[in-house]
């Protein structure tokens, strides 16, 4: 049973414990007052009334009494078994069911009133210290009177008794059905009670739609618009809207990879943690591929991820993405990734939203992929799908979940100012994929339309898918146009050829210079050898001249000695 509720019980309000309803009523039902639940057949009146009684007993320890005026208590309990409320355990001390439905063979003779039943209920309430009451389908019981004035009198008797005992009460009644078509006198009940809620269940273009509206609430503010709801595995779940300035995850500058490194570069490091990302494009532009790359990157980081596909079956998603080296099967097996295939024709957009929220809670996902979110705008959902998309983004942000969703665009190439759900104004990052036809080829282009809070590339890049993986091509332009496909390949080849030619020319010049350098070095060495020889020869000549001078001086002295000449 859903018991998560941020509104604590207050002295003036009694919380219902129903997701979303306590938000739109700013706390719950008026405590010690009477609330009227009106709706057609199958609108969920009995479920909502019983769920409120059960949650009061469980969450606020307020025992309650359920008075069944149409179905038997046994059938009501049997029908509620699927919600997991364990009514049998609660019946021991906190819940009491009273069968008050008239026998179909009953013939009314004379008049009667509710005094005897109320006296018995008051004694039971004192015994179990009951604080909450439900009178389910009280209009069925009042119909036995066959007198509008008597019906009004007994209704006021019941209302006065509830107020006198300070019970928090719910009264359910039918509207817009064949049983009430000739009984407009029941309309006074809305004026009598302090709070009135109308539940609707209708089919729009073949799609079931449920919503409720708080018509009045004395002494309290409340959300006046219709709020969609569904009957899920835990009872009623109402699509409440988070109040501005409340809740929400802390803003962070942490980045998470898109799964494509070159796209991360275009986004200055990737997506922000907890951001909402929209990938738009025509069919076949690789929206699912980019969302799959993100899912793989998240799982690789060790983050639990939910992938909801409205287009393909689970095995098809795994097979198709494996063709571009995005291998999700391993993460499905180890439980890190939960892949869910859904068909939009099975439920309304509101129901799909609440199912997605339940899946996120069950899997404890930090990253979510919805492919494509535009599938929610199928027939019957046109009037509600924008609200669904807005609440989807808002809820993911409040939970700190990084959301990547794709959206199919049918507009002509280049016209990307809006999306069918008008979700492009809500998301933080918008990536657009398109086809560019050049020279008889259809190629994929990628551009970042916006990315709040971060610098991002304004270039259009070609998105390449191959059995080697997913990447973005280098930017090549000609005449102001981005070249893709064969034209890009031809320019890359021409640039490569020029680069090779330039490298060859440079190598040849380098070799020539090396040869000339070697030749000069040889010549320099020869000159150096010749210079050294000259120096040696010069040195020898100098030494020979010095030797001759010494020899001549010695001979001269010897001659003088021979001649007997004085040495002086």
C-alpha positions as CSV (number, residue, x, y, z in Angstrom):
1,X,0.0,0.0,0.0
2,X,1.2,3.5,-0.8
3,X,2.0,5.2,2.4
4,X,4.6,7.8,1.3
5,X,3.3,11.2,2.2
6,X,5.2,14.4,3.1
7,X,2.2,16.0,4.8
8,X,2.0,15.1,8.5
9,X,-1.3,15.0,10.2
10,X,-2.3,18.4,11.6
11,X,-4.9,19.5,14.2
12,X,-7.2,20.8,11.5
13,X,-6.6,18.1,8.8
14,X,-6.5,14.3,8.7
15,X,-4.2,13.0,6.1
16,X,-5.5,10.3,3.7
17,X,-2.2,8.7,3.0
18,X,-3.1,8.8,-0.7
19,X,-0.2,9.8,-2.9
20,X,-1.0,13.2,-4.5
21,X,-4.4,13.8,-2.8
22,X,-2.9,15.2,0.4
23,X,-0.8,17.6,-1.7
24,X,-3.8,19.0,-3.6
25,X,-5.8,19.5,-0.4
26,X,-2.7,20.9,1.4
27,X,-2.8,18.3,4.2
28,X,-5.8,16.0,3.8
29,X,-9.5,16.0,4.8
30,X,-11.0,18.4,7.3
31,X,-10.6,16.8,10.7
32,X,-13.8,16.4,12.7
33,X,-15.8,17.4,9.6
34,X,-17.7,15.6,6.8
35,X,-16.4,15.1,3.2
36,X,-18.6,14.1,0.3
37,X,-17.3,11.8,-2.4
38,X,-19.4,11.8,-5.6
39,X,-18.9,9.9,-8.8
40,X,-20.4,7.7,-11.3
41,X,-20.2,3.9,-11.4
42,X,-16.6,2.6,-11.3
43,X,-15.1,6.0,-10.5
44,X,-13.3,4.7,-7.4
45,X,-15.4,6.1,-4.6
46,X,-15.4,3.0,-2.4
47,X,-11.7,2.4,-2.9
48,X,-10.8,5.9,-2.0
49,X,-13.0,5.9,1.1
50,X,-11.7,2.6,2.3
51,X,-8.1,3.5,1.6
52,X,-8.5,6.7,3.7
53,X,-9.9,4.6,6.6
54,X,-7.1,2.1,6.4
55,X,-4.4,4.8,6.2
56,X,-5.9,6.6,9.2
57,X,-5.7,3.4,11.2
58,X,-2.2,2.6,10.1
59,X,-0.5,6.0,9.9
60,X,-2.2,8.0,12.6
61,X,-3.6,5.2,14.9
62,X,-7.1,6.5,14.3
63,X,-9.6,3.5,14.3
64,X,-12.4,3.7,11.9
65,X,-15.9,2.3,11.0
66,X,-17.0,1.5,7.5
67,X,-20.8,1.4,6.9
68,X,-21.6,-0.5,3.7
69,X,-25.0,0.6,2.3
70,X,-24.8,-1.1,-1.1
71,X,-22.3,-3.9,-1.2
72,X,-21.7,-6.3,1.6
73,X,-18.7,-5.9,3.8
74,X,-17.5,-9.3,2.8
75,X,-17.5,-8.4,-0.9
76,X,-15.8,-5.1,-0.2
77,X,-13.0,-6.8,1.7
78,X,-12.6,-9.4,-1.0
79,X,-12.3,-6.7,-3.6
80,X,-9.7,-4.9,-1.6
81,X,-7.5,-7.9,-1.1
82,X,-5.4,-7.1,-4.2
83,X,-4.3,-3.8,-2.6
84,X,-2.4,-5.6,0.1
85,X,-4.0,-3.7,3.0
86,X,-4.4,-6.8,5.3
87,X,-7.9,-5.8,6.4
88,X,-8.3,-9.0,8.5
89,X,-5.4,-7.9,10.8
90,X,-6.8,-4.3,11.1
91,X,-10.3,-5.6,11.9
92,X,-9.1,-6.9,15.2
93,X,-8.8,-3.5,16.9
94,X,-8.8,-0.7,14.4
95,X,-11.5,-1.4,11.7
96,X,-15.1,-2.3,11.9
97,X,-17.4,-3.1,9.0
98,X,-21.2,-2.8,9.3
99,X,-23.5,-4.2,6.7
100,X,-26.3,-1.7,6.2
101,X,-27.5,-2.5,2.7
102,X,-31.2,-3.1,2.3
103,X,-32.5,-6.5,1.3
104,X,-33.6,-6.4,-2.3
105,X,-36.9,-8.1,-1.3
106,X,-37.6,-5.5,1.4
107,X,-41.0,-3.8,1.2
108,X,-41.0,-0.5,3.1
109,X,-44.2,0.2,5.0
110,X,-44.5,3.5,6.8
111,X,-41.5,5.7,7.6
112,X,-38.2,5.0,9.3
113,X,-35.1,7.0,10.3
114,X,-31.4,6.4,11.0
115,X,-31.7,7.0,14.7
116,X,-31.4,3.4,15.7
117,X,-28.4,2.7,13.5
118,X,-26.6,5.8,14.6
119,X,-27.1,4.9,18.3
120,X,-25.6,1.4,17.7
121,X,-22.7,3.0,15.8
122,X,-22.0,5.5,18.6
123,X,-21.7,2.7,21.1
124,X,-19.3,0.8,18.8
125,X,-17.3,4.0,18.2
126,X,-16.9,4.5,22.0
127,X,-15.8,0.8,22.4
128,X,-13.1,1.0,19.8
129,X,-12.3,4.7,20.2
130,X,-13.1,5.3,16.5
131,X,-12.2,8.7,15.0
132,X,-13.1,8.1,11.4
133,X,-16.2,7.0,9.6
134,X,-17.2,6.0,6.1
135,X,-20.8,5.8,4.9
136,X,-20.5,4.2,1.5
137,X,-23.4,4.7,-1.0
138,X,-25.7,6.3,1.6
139,X,-27.9,7.4,-1.2
140,X,-29.0,3.7,-1.7
141,X,-30.2,3.6,1.9
142,X,-32.0,7.0,1.6
143,X,-33.8,5.9,-1.6
144,X,-36.0,3.6,0.6
145,X,-37.8,6.7,2.0
146,X,-39.3,7.6,-1.4
147,X,-39.7,11.2,0.0
148,X,-37.3,14.0,-0.9
149,X,-38.1,15.8,2.3
150,X,-37.5,12.7,4.4
151,X,-34.2,12.0,2.5
152,X,-33.0,15.6,3.3
153,X,-34.1,15.2,7.0
154,X,-32.2,12.0,7.5
155,X,-29.1,13.3,5.7
156,X,-29.1,16.3,8.0
157,X,-29.6,13.9,11.0
158,X,-26.5,11.9,9.9
159,X,-24.4,15.1,9.3
160,X,-25.4,16.5,12.7
161,X,-24.5,13.3,14.4
162,X,-21.1,13.2,12.8
163,X,-20.3,16.8,13.8
164,X,-21.6,16.3,17.3
165,X,-19.2,13.4,17.8
166,X,-16.3,15.2,16.1
167,X,-15.8,12.3,13.6
168,X,-13.7,12.7,10.5
169,X,-16.2,11.3,8.0
170,X,-16.5,10.4,4.3
171,X,-19.9,9.9,2.6
172,X,-20.0,8.5,-0.9
173,X,-22.9,9.0,-3.3
174,X,-23.6,8.4,-7.0
175,X,-23.9,11.1,-9.6
176,X,-24.5,11.2,-13.4
177,X,-26.0,7.7,-13.4
178,X,-29.4,6.4,-14.3
179,X,-30.2,5.9,-10.6
180,X,-29.8,9.6,-9.8
181,X,-31.2,11.1,-13.0
182,X,-34.6,11.6,-11.4
183,X,-33.3,12.6,-8.0
184,X,-31.8,16.1,-8.2
185,X,-32.7,16.6,-4.5
186,X,-29.4,14.9,-3.6
187,X,-27.6,18.0,-4.9
188,X,-28.1,19.7,-1.5
189,X,-25.4,17.4,0.0
190,X,-22.6,19.4,-1.6
191,X,-23.9,22.5,0.2
192,X,-24.2,20.7,3.5
193,X,-20.7,19.2,3.9
194,X,-17.4,21.0,4.5
195,X,-15.5,19.3,1.7
196,X,-16.8,17.9,-1.6
197,X,-14.8,15.8,-4.1
198,X,-16.1,14.7,-7.5
199,X,-14.5,11.6,-9.2
200,X,-14.9,11.1,-12.9
201,X,-14.2,8.1,-15.1
202,X,-14.7,8.5,-18.8
203,X,-13.4,7.2,-22.1
204,X,-11.8,9.7,-24.6
205,X,-11.2,8.4,-28.1
206,X,-11.1,4.9,-26.7
207,X,-8.7,5.7,-23.9
208,X,-9.8,5.4,-20.2
209,X,-9.3,8.7,-18.3
210,X,-9.8,9.1,-14.5
211,X,-9.7,12.4,-12.7
212,X,-10.9,14.0,-9.5
213,X,-11.6,17.6,-8.5
214,X,-12.0,19.2,-5.1
215,X,-15.2,21.3,-5.6
216,X,-15.1,23.0,-2.2
217,X,-13.1,23.0,1.0
218,X,-14.3,25.3,3.8
219,X,-11.5,27.1,5.6
220,X,-8.7,25.9,3.5
221,X,-6.9,26.5,0.2
222,X,-6.8,23.7,-2.3
223,X,-5.9,22.9,-5.9
224,X,-9.0,23.8,-7.9
225,X,-8.1,22.1,-11.2
226,X,-8.8,18.5,-12.1
227,X,-6.2,16.0,-11.0
228,X,-5.8,12.7,-12.9
229,X,-5.6,9.5,-10.8
230,X,-5.3,5.8,-11.3
231,X,-6.2,2.7,-9.3
232,X,-2.9,0.9,-8.9
233,X,-1.6,-2.0,-7.0
234,X,-1.7,0.0,-3.8
235,X,-5.0,1.8,-4.3
236,X,-5.6,5.3,-5.6
237,X,-2.7,7.3,-6.8
238,X,-3.4,11.0,-7.6
239,X,-1.2,13.1,-9.8
240,X,-0.3,15.8,-7.4
241,X,2.0,18.7,-8.4
242,X,5.0,19.6,-6.3
243,X,4.6,23.0,-4.8
244,X,7.3,25.6,-6.0
245,X,10.2,25.9,-3.6
246,X,9.6,22.6,-1.8
247,X,11.5,19.4,-2.1
248,X,13.8,18.8,-5.0
249,X,17.3,17.4,-5.1
250,X,20.4,19.6,-4.5
251,X,21.8,21.3,-7.6
252,X,25.1,19.8,-8.5
253,X,27.9,20.5,-11.0
254,X,28.7,16.8,-11.3
255,X,28.9,15.6,-14.9
256,X,27.8,12.2,-16.3
257,X,28.8,10.9,-19.7
258,X,26.4,10.7,-22.6
259,X,28.2,7.5,-23.7
260,X,29.6,9.2,-26.7
261,X,33.0,10.9,-25.8
262,X,32.8,13.5,-28.7
263,X,29.3,14.5,-27.6
264,X,30.6,15.0,-24.1
265,X,33.2,17.3,-25.5
266,X,30.5,19.3,-27.3
267,X,28.7,19.6,-23.9
268,X,31.8,20.7,-22.1
269,X,32.0,17.4,-20.1
270,X,28.6,15.7,-20.5
271,X,25.2,16.0,-18.9
272,X,24.7,17.5,-15.5
273,X,23.8,15.0,-12.8
274,X,20.0,15.1,-12.2
275,X,19.3,17.0,-15.5
276,X,16.6,16.3,-18.0
277,X,17.8,15.7,-21.5
278,X,15.6,15.6,-24.7
279,X,16.8,14.0,-27.9
280,X,14.5,14.8,-30.9
281,X,14.5,13.8,-34.5
282,X,12.7,12.1,-37.3
283,X,12.4,8.3,-37.5
284,X,15.7,6.6,-38.0
285,X,17.9,9.5,-36.9
286,X,19.4,7.3,-34.1
287,X,17.5,8.7,-31.1
288,X,17.3,5.3,-29.5
289,X,21.0,4.7,-30.2
290,X,22.0,7.8,-28.3
291,X,19.7,7.0,-25.4
292,X,21.1,3.4,-25.4
293,X,24.7,4.8,-25.3
294,X,23.7,6.8,-22.2
295,X,22.2,3.8,-20.5
296,X,25.3,1.7,-21.2
297,X,27.5,4.5,-19.8
298,X,25.4,4.7,-16.6
299,X,25.5,1.0,-16.0
300,X,29.2,1.0,-16.6
301,X,29.5,3.6,-13.8
302,X,27.6,1.2,-11.6
303,X,24.4,3.2,-11.5
304,X,21.0,1.4,-11.6
305,X,19.2,2.4,-14.7
306,X,15.6,2.1,-16.1
307,X,15.0,1.9,-19.9
308,X,11.4,2.2,-20.9
309,X,10.7,1.5,-24.6
310,X,7.5,2.4,-26.3
311,X,8.7,1.2,-29.7
312,X,10.4,-2.2,-29.4
313,X,10.4,-5.3,-27.4
314,X,13.2,-5.9,-24.8
315,X,15.1,-8.4,-26.9
316,X,14.9,-6.2,-30.0
317,X,16.4,-3.3,-28.1
318,X,19.3,-5.4,-26.9
319,X,19.9,-6.8,-30.4
320,X,19.6,-3.6,-32.3
321,X,21.9,-1.6,-30.1
322,X,24.5,-4.4,-30.1
323,X,25.0,-3.8,-33.8
324,X,26.7,-0.5,-32.9
325,X,28.7,-2.0,-30.0
326,X,26.2,-0.9,-27.3
327,X,25.8,-4.1,-25.3
328,X,23.1,-3.8,-22.8
329,X,22.4,-7.6,-22.4
330,X,25.1,-8.0,-19.7
331,X,23.6,-5.3,-17.5
332,X,20.1,-6.8,-17.9
333,X,21.5,-10.1,-16.7
334,X,23.3,-8.7,-13.6
335,X,20.2,-6.6,-12.7
336,X,21.8,-3.2,-13.0
337,X,19.6,-2.3,-16.0
338,X,15.9,-2.9,-16.2
339,X,14.5,-2.9,-19.7
340,X,10.7,-2.5,-20.0
341,X,8.7,-2.7,-23.2
342,X,5.3,-0.9,-23.1
343,X,2.5,-0.2,-25.6
344,X,0.7,3.1,-25.4
345,X,-2.6,1.6,-26.3
346,X,-2.7,-0.3,-23.1
347,X,-3.4,2.7,-20.9
348,X,-3.7,6.5,-20.7
349,X,-0.7,8.8,-20.5
350,X,-1.5,9.4,-16.8
351,X,-1.4,5.7,-16.0
352,X,1.9,5.3,-17.9
353,X,3.4,8.1,-15.9
354,X,2.4,6.6,-12.6
355,X,3.6,3.1,-13.8
356,X,7.0,4.7,-14.7
357,X,7.3,6.3,-11.3
358,X,6.5,2.9,-9.6
359,X,9.1,1.2,-11.8
360,X,11.7,3.9,-10.8
361,X,11.0,3.3,-7.1
362,X,11.1,-0.5,-7.4
363,X,14.4,-0.5,-9.3
364,X,15.9,2.4,-7.3
365,X,17.0,3.9,-10.5
366,X,19.4,6.9,-10.7
367,X,19.2,7.2,-14.4
368,X,16.1,6.8,-16.6
369,X,15.6,6.5,-20.4
370,X,12.1,6.9,-22.0
371,X,12.1,6.1,-25.7
372,X,10.1,7.9,-27.1
373,X,8.2,10.1,-24.6
374,X,6.2,11.4,-27.6
375,X,4.4,8.1,-27.8
376,X,2.3,9.3,-24.8
377,X,0.5,11.8,-27.1
378,X,-1.4,9.1,-29.0
379,X,-5.2,9.4,-29.5
380,X,-7.2,10.2,-26.4
381,X,-4.3,11.8,-24.5
382,X,-3.9,15.1,-26.4
383,X,-5.6,17.1,-23.6
384,X,-3.5,15.7,-20.8
385,X,-0.1,14.8,-22.3
386,X,1.6,18.2,-21.8
387,X,0.6,18.0,-18.1
388,X,2.0,14.5,-17.9
389,X,5.3,15.5,-19.5
390,X,5.6,18.4,-17.2
391,X,5.0,16.3,-14.1
392,X,7.4,13.7,-15.4
393,X,10.3,16.1,-15.7
394,X,9.4,17.8,-12.4
395,X,9.2,14.5,-10.5
396,X,12.5,13.3,-11.9
397,X,14.2,16.5,-10.9
398,X,12.8,16.4,-7.4
399,X,14.2,12.8,-7.1
400,X,17.6,13.8,-8.4
401,X,17.3,11.3,-11.3
402,X,19.1,12.0,-14.6
403,X,16.4,11.7,-17.3
404,X,17.1,11.1,-21.0
405,X,14.0,11.0,-23.2
406,X,13.5,10.9,-26.9
407,X,10.8,12.5,-29.0
408,X,9.7,11.9,-32.5
409,X,9.4,15.0,-34.7
410,X,7.3,15.0,-37.9
411,X,8.2,18.6,-38.8
412,X,10.3,19.3,-41.9
413,X,14.1,19.4,-41.5
414,X,15.3,22.5,-39.7
415,X,12.0,23.3,-38.0
416,X,12.8,22.3,-34.4
417,X,11.4,25.2,-32.4
418,X,8.9,22.9,-30.6
419,X,7.9,19.4,-29.9
420,X,4.5,17.7,-29.8
421,X,4.5,17.6,-26.0
422,X,6.0,21.1,-25.6
423,X,8.6,19.4,-23.4
424,X,11.5,21.2,-25.1
425,X,11.0,24.3,-22.9
426,X,11.2,22.2,-19.7
427,X,14.3,20.2,-20.3
428,X,17.9,21.3,-19.4
429,X,19.6,19.9,-22.5
430,X,18.1,19.6,-26.0
431,X,19.9,17.6,-28.7
432,X,18.4,17.5,-32.2
433,X,19.1,14.9,-34.8
434,X,18.3,15.4,-38.5
435,X,19.0,14.1,-42.0
436,X,21.1,16.1,-44.4
437,X,20.8,15.0,-48.1
438,X,23.9,15.7,-50.2
439,X,24.9,14.2,-53.5
440,X,22.2,11.6,-53.3
441,X,23.0,10.5,-49.8
442,X,21.1,10.7,-46.5
443,X,23.4,11.4,-43.6
444,X,22.7,12.0,-39.9
445,X,23.5,15.4,-38.3
446,X,23.6,16.2,-34.6
447,X,23.4,19.6,-33.0
448,X,23.0,20.9,-29.4
449,X,20.0,23.3,-29.4
450,X,20.4,24.2,-25.8
451,X,22.2,23.1,-22.6
452,X,21.4,25.2,-19.6
453,X,24.2,26.3,-17.4
454,X,27.1,25.1,-19.6
455,X,29.0,26.2,-22.6
456,X,28.3,24.0,-25.6
457,X,29.3,23.7,-29.2
458,X,27.2,25.4,-31.9
459,X,28.5,23.1,-34.6
460,X,26.5,20.6,-36.6
461,X,28.3,17.3,-36.5
462,X,27.8,14.2,-38.5
463,X,26.7,11.2,-36.4
464,X,28.4,8.0,-37.5
465,X,27.0,4.6,-36.7
466,X,29.1,1.5,-37.5
467,X,30.0,-1.9,-36.1
468,X,32.9,-0.1,-34.5
469,X,30.5,2.0,-32.4
470,X,29.0,5.5,-32.2
471,X,31.0,8.6,-32.7
472,X,30.9,12.1,-34.3
473,X,32.9,13.0,-37.4
474,X,35.3,15.9,-37.6
475,X,33.8,19.1,-39.0
476,X,34.5,19.7,-42.7
477,X,33.0,22.6,-44.5
478,X,32.9,23.9,-48.1
479,X,31.4,27.2,-49.1
480,X,29.9,27.6,-45.6
481,X,28.2,24.2,-45.8
482,X,29.0,21.3,-43.5
483,X,30.1,18.3,-45.6
484,X,28.8,14.8,-44.7
485,X,28.9,11.4,-46.1
486,X,30.9,10.9,-49.4
487,X,31.6,14.6,-49.7
488,X,33.1,14.7,-46.3
489,X,35.0,11.5,-47.1
490,X,36.3,13.0,-50.4
491,X,37.5,16.1,-48.6
492,X,39.1,14.1,-45.9
493,X,40.9,12.0,-48.6
494,X,42.0,15.1,-50.4
495,X,43.3,16.6,-47.1
496,X,45.0,13.3,-46.4
497,X,46.6,13.3,-49.8
498,X,47.8,16.8,-49.4
499,X,49.1,15.9,-46.0
500,X,51.0,12.9,-47.4
501,X,52.4,15.0,-50.2
502,X,53.5,17.7,-47.8
503,X,55.1,15.1,-45.6
504,X,56.9,13.5,-48.5
505,X,58.2,16.9,-49.7
506,X,59.3,17.7,-46.2
507,X,61.1,14.3,-46.0
508,X,62.9,14.9,-49.3
509,X,64.0,18.3,-48.3
510,X,65.2,16.9,-45.0
511,X,67.2,14.2,-46.8
512,X,68.7,16.8,-49.2
513,X,69.7,19.0,-46.3
514,X,71.2,16.1,-44.5
515,X,73.3,15.2,-47.6
516,X,74.5,18.8,-48.0
517,X,75.3,18.9,-44.4
518,X,77.3,15.6,-44.6
519,X,79.1,17.0,-47.7
520,X,80.0,20.2,-45.9
521,X,81.1,18.2,-42.9
522,X,83.5,16.2,-45.1
523,X,84.9,19.3,-46.7
524,X,85.2,20.9,-43.3
525,X,87.1,17.9,-42.1
526,X,89.5,18.0,-45.1
527,X,90.2,21.7,-44.6
528,X,90.8,21.1,-40.9
529,X,93.3,18.3,-41.7
530,X,95.0,20.5,-44.3
531,X,95.2,23.3,-41.7
532,X,96.7,21.0,-39.1
533,X,99.3,19.9,-41.7
534,X,100.2,23.5,-42.4
535,X,100.6,24.1,-38.7
536,X,102.8,21.1,-38.3
537,X,104.9,22.2,-41.3
538,X,105.2,25.7,-39.9
539,X,106.2,24.4,-36.5
540,X,108.9,22.2,-38.1
541,X,110.2,25.1,-40.0
542,X,110.3,27.3,-36.9
543,X,112.2,24.5,-35.0
544,X,114.7,24.1,-37.9
545,X,115.4,27.8,-38.0
546,X,116.0,27.9,-34.3
547,X,118.3,24.9,-34.5
548,X,120.4,26.5,-37.2
549,X,120.8,29.7,-35.1
550,X,122.1,27.8,-32.2
551,X,124.5,25.8,-34.3
552,X,125.9,28.9,-35.9
553,X,126.5,30.5,-32.5
554,X,128.2,27.5,-31.3
555,X,130.5,27.3,-34.4
556,X,131.3,30.9,-34.0
557,X,132.5,30.4,-30.4
558,X,134.5,27.4,-31.4
559,X,136.3,29.4,-34.1
560,X,137.1,32.2,-31.6
561,X,138.6,29.6,-29.3
562,X,140.7,28.3,-32.0
563,X,142.0,31.8,-32.9
564,X,142.7,32.7,-29.3
565,X,140.5,35.6,-29.3
566,X,139.2,36.9,-26.0
567,X,135.7,35.8,-25.2
568,X,134.8,39.4,-24.2
